[in-house]
Amino acid sequence: MLKRRIQLRTVDDVTEFVKAADKCSFDVNILAGETLIDAKSIMGVMSLDLSRALVVSYGEADPVLEQTLERFAVD
């Protein structure tokens, strides 16, 4: 399982991220504290506290997803 920390700051960020996740044939999830959300669900992602960094876990490398995660990556 691969993991990256990201920060989504706007509705447009969320939309771009969810679209990239939705194109993946494997599971993409977000861990926010104790909550696990399906990253392909725009309603699920919008329900998160976007003022905090999120941990994205995914099953395999995908060029489109990796590019999107890089755009929103935090240290």
N, C-alpha and C positions, 0 to 999 in steps of 0.2 A: 504494500500500500504506500503510495506516494503522498506527501503532505507539503503544503505551502501556506504561509501566513499572508493574508491579504487584508486590505481595507477598502471597503466600498463606501463612498461618501455621498453619492447622489442617486436619484432614481435612474438616471441614464447609465451610471456605473452598474447598478443592479441588473438592468435590462441587458446590457452588453455581456455581463458575466453569465446570466442565466441562458442566453442564446448560445453562448459557447459551450456551456455544460450540456445543454439539451442536444447538441449535435454528437455527443459522445455515446458510443454503444455500451459503455460500462457505467457503473454507479459513480456519481460525484456527490459528495456530502459535505456539509459544513458543520463544524463543531463550534458552538458558542457557549462556553461554560459547560454546563451539563446537558445542553440541548443539541440534538443531532437533527439536522434539516436536510432534506433532499434538495440539492443545489439546482435541480431542474424545475423546481416549483417557485415561480416568481412570488406567490403569496407567502410561501414559507420564508424566503429570503427577506422579503419586505417586513416580515414580522420581527426580525432580529434588531438588536441595538446596533445601528450602523456607526455609532461613535467609537466602537471597539474593534480591534483587529479580530479577524475570523480565521479559523484553521480549516483549510479545504483538504479533504482526503479523496483520492481517486485511484482507480485500479491500474491504469497504465498511462504511459506518455502519449500525448496527442498534440500535434503541432499547433493547432488552433487554440486548444485549451491552454497549453503552455504559454503561448504568446499573450493571451488574455490574463493569465495569472501573473506573468511578468509585469504587465502594465499596472496591476494593482498590488504588487508585492510590497511588503514592509519587512524591515529587519527583525 
